[in-house]
Amino acid sequence: MLRPLALHPRYEEPRSRVFSLASALRTLVFLMIVAFLASAFATVKFDLAKLMSGLPKIASWFQQMFPPDVSEIDQILFAAFQTLAMATVGTILALCFAAPLVPLAARNTTPNLIIYRLTRALFSLLRGTEMLVFALIFVAAVGFGPFTGVLAIAFNMTGALGKLLTEAIEPADPGPIEAVALTGAGPIKTFRYALIPDVWPNIVASILYIWEFNVRASTVLGIVGAGGIGQTLKDSIDLLDFPKLLTVLGIILIMVIAIDTLSSWLRALILKSDRGKARKLPQPVRIASA
């Protein structure tokens, strides 16, 4: 038997407030973002018509690149090796500069909050100053050449590497650290034997990433006179030597792809080995009594 309609339970949809402080704030934020984007596009004078008119010129340059000029391939290869050497030495120096400061910039290892903030500020200052700015400074200080590029990489990457290593250390499991500290070990031994083994794979992966990034970034340092293949690239563009430019770009592309592949493979290998089986510790050997 059907129940009367009046006896069925009735439901009422919740009423949404048309005007509220939260909705007004969201609308204000949205309008501010739209205004910012509109002013950004207007400031950079974004012009698709100008781009379309310039594409045929780029296409004509591309046609002039063939066939590539390999008459100076030995000099180009030496410049490419110089770029790789700059990135490698700069990364090593950055690691030497950052390593002593990293324990002071991590919350779980720093001895003092003031030291923590000062070290963080130093990393931010070095990281926030572009590598090309450091290159211009050191060109004026020590002159042109690859040594200038090494110094620019080292100072800029000290901040970047310090940040990455700090972020690798801070999330470490506090259990092993507390266990080693309870044995009476000092801060240095606790850091060396409890913390570093736990985060070592992430530290190595961060160093490899910075090295890979430096190889890519150092290809343009030669534009400001810091040596490497960037100088050869700039000379080719200035002289409109498009066949040589194609050879230089090809060498840069091959070098960057090779370094990226090698670095990615090494990082994957390190992280995979860390997730694998724990290494079997050697057993103590019984010494027969005399």
Secondary structure, 3 states (H helix, E strand, C coil): CCCCHHHCCCCCCCCCCCCCHHHHHHHHHHHHHHHHHHHHHHHCCCCHHHHHHHHHHHHHHHHHCCCCCCCCHHHHHHHHHHHHHHHHHHHHHHHHHHCCCHHHHCCCCCCCHHHHHHHHHHHHHHHHCCHHHHHHHHHHHHCCCHHHHHHHHHHHHHHHHHHHHHHHHCCCCHHHHHHHHHCCCCHHHHHHHHHHHHHHHHHHHHHHHHHHHHHHHHHHHHHHCCCCHHHHHHHHHHCCCHHHHHHHHHHHHHHHHHHHHHHHHHHHHHHHHHHCCCCCCCCCCCCCCC
